[in-house]
Amino acid sequence: MDGRLGQLENRMSSLLYKQAVEQDMVAGILADAYQFNEDDLQPRRTESINKAPE
């Protein structure tokens, strides 16, 4: 059973890493295309945090 849980953990870690890389790529593309800066992103960040499930 531990072996299967370890495999699941490794698979989930791999998928989360891939998702984070893809998300960072998209964010970079959008930021480059629209020239966002930190001041522009703060209201969006606040909105996203407020929408996040608990």
C-alpha positions as CSV (number, residue, x, y, z in Angstrom):
1,M,0.0,0.0,0.0
2,D,2.8,2.4,0.8
3,G,4.3,1.8,-2.6
4,R,1.0,2.8,-4.3
5,L,0.7,5.9,-2.2
6,G,4.2,6.9,-3.0
7,Q,3.5,6.5,-6.7
8,L,0.4,8.6,-6.4
9,E,2.3,11.3,-4.5
10,N,5.0,11.3,-7.2
11,R,2.4,11.5,-9.9
12,M,0.6,14.4,-8.2
13,S,3.8,16.2,-7.6
14,S,4.7,15.9,-11.3
15,L,1.3,17.1,-12.5
16,L,1.3,20.1,-10.1
17,Y,4.8,21.0,-11.2
18,K,3.8,20.8,-14.9
19,Q,0.7,22.9,-14.2
20,A,2.8,25.5,-12.4
21,V,5.2,25.8,-15.3
22,E,2.4,26.1,-17.8
23,Q,0.7,28.7,-15.7
24,D,3.9,30.7,-15.3
25,M,4.4,30.6,-19.1
26,V,0.9,32.0,-19.7
27,A,1.3,34.6,-17.1
28,G,4.6,35.7,-18.7
29,I,3.1,35.9,-22.1
30,L,0.2,38.0,-20.9
31,A,2.4,40.3,-18.9
32,D,4.7,40.8,-21.9
33,A,1.8,41.4,-24.2
34,Y,0.0,43.9,-22.0
35,Q,3.0,45.3,-20.1
36,F,1.5,44.7,-16.6
37,N,3.5,45.9,-13.6
38,E,3.0,45.0,-9.9
39,D,0.7,48.0,-9.3
40,D,-1.6,46.8,-12.2
41,L,-1.6,43.3,-10.8
42,Q,-2.4,44.0,-7.1
43,P,-6.2,44.5,-7.6
44,R,-6.4,41.3,-9.6
45,R,-4.3,39.4,-7.0
46,T,-6.6,40.6,-4.2
47,E,-9.7,39.5,-6.3
48,S,-8.2,36.1,-6.9
49,I,-7.4,35.6,-3.2
50,N,-10.9,36.5,-2.3
51,K,-12.3,34.0,-4.8
52,A,-10.0,31.1,-3.7
53,P,-11.8,28.2,-2.0
54,E,-11.0,27.7,1.7
